Amino acid sequence: MAITESGGAPSAPHEHAGATFRPLSAIPIQKIWPGLDARFLHAGGLSFGIIEVAPNAVVPEHEHHNVQVGMVLSGSLALTVAGERRELGPGDTWSIGSNALHDATGGPDGAVIVETWSPERGDFAQMPESGLAEPHWPSRAKPPV
C-alpha cells in the first residue's frame, strides 16, 4: 500500500479529465533485471520509468526498436551505447537510437534514473508487479531551518 506524504492512509490513483495523478510510492515495482527496480507509466505510445539501480548492478548488452532517453537523478552509472562508454552522474542525460546496442552498470552507490521510450515498451507493460515500497528518490527529508 502507498503512504501519503504525511504518512497517512494509503492513496489511490486520482483520475480526472483523462489524466491520472498518484505519488511514485503508489506505482508498483517491476523487476526488469536483477538489481533494477522500476516503476512505469504507459500512455499514448510512450513509456516512462523511474528506475532504482542497485550498486554495481549490470544491465546486459541489448537492443530494442524503441528510442530511449534518460537522465541520472541521483548516484552514478556507466552507460555504453554503440561502443562508447560514459560515466554518468546527477543531471547527465542520454539518448539511444532505435536498435542501438547498449548496456549499463550501476555505480558503487547505485543510481536512480528516469527514462522514456517511444513507442511504448509493451514488454515492460506485461511484466509482473512485485508490490509497493517507498522510493529511494525523491528524498522526503526536510531541509534544515
N, C-alpha and C positions, 0 to 999 in steps of 0.2 A: 504494500500500500504506500502511496505517496504521502509525504508530510508537507504541510503548508509551510511558508517561510516562517510563520510564527511558531511552528512546531505543533500546530493543532491537528484537527481531524484530516483524514485523507481527502485529497482533492481529485475531482473527476474532471475530464476534459470539458471545457466550456465551448460550445459551438454557437456561432452567431453569424448570420448572413454569409454562409459559405466558408467561414473561417473556423479554425479550431485553435483554442488557446489552452495551454497547460504548462506547468513547470517541467523542467527537464527531469526531475525526480519521478514524474508520473509516466514517463516513457519507458516501456520495458527494455531491459538489456538483452542484446543478442550477441552471442559469442561468435565472431566471424573467423577468428583464428585463435590458437592458444595465446593468451596474454593480451587479447584485444576485445574489449567490451564496448559495444556500440549501441547507440540509441538513434533510431532513424525516424524521419518523417518522409513520406512519399506522397507527392501530389503533382498533378499537371505534367507528368512526364519527367519529373525531377526527383532525385533522392538527395536528402540532406542528412548528414550524420555528425554526431559528436562522439568521438572515439577516444577511450582511455587506453593508452598503450602502456603495458607493464614494462618495468626496467628490462632492457636487453631483449624484449620480445622480437621475434622475427616474422616478418611478412614475406613469404617466399616469392620468388620472381613469378610474375604472372602478367597476363594481358586481358583486356576486355574491350568490347566495342564502344563502351561508354567513355565520353570525355570526362575528366576528373579534375577538380580544382580544390585546393585546400590551403589551410593555414595552421601553424602551431599556435595554440593558445597558452600553453604552459609546458615546461620541460623541454626536452630535445629529442630529435631522432635523426638518423641518417637515411636519406632517400636517394635511390638510384633510379634514374629514368634514361632509357636508351643508352646505358653505359656511362652516364655522367652521374657521379656521386656527390651529394652535398650534405653538409652538417647543418641542420636547421634548428632554430630556437624561436622563442615567442615573437610573433609578428612576421616571421618568414612565410612566404607563400610559394605555391607551385601550381602548375597546370600540366596535365598529362593528356596527350592526344589519344585519339581512338587507336586501339591495338598497339600502343607503345609498351614494350616490356618494362616493368618496374618492380622494385622490391624496397623494403624498409626495415630498419632495426631501431627499436626504442633506445633512447639514451640511458645513461646509468641511473637516472631518477625517473625514467618513464616520460610520458608526454600525454597531453590532452590536445587533440586536433579536431578541427572542423573540416568536413569535406562535402562537396556536392558532386553529383554525377548526372549526366544527361546523355541519352534518355535514362529513365528510371531504372534502378538496379532491381529487376524482378527477382533475382536470386536472393538478394538481401530481404526483400519483402516477404519471401516464403520461409525464411529461417525461423526455427523455433525460438520462442522467448524464454529467458531464464529468470524472470522475476524483476522486481523493483529494488532499487537501492539509492541512497543519497549519492549524487555525483561528486567526483573529485574537483570539478570546476562548475560553476564559479565558487570561489570561497565565500562563505556566508559570514566570515569574520567581520566584525565592525571595526573601522579604523579607530585608533586611539583619539581621545578628545583633548 
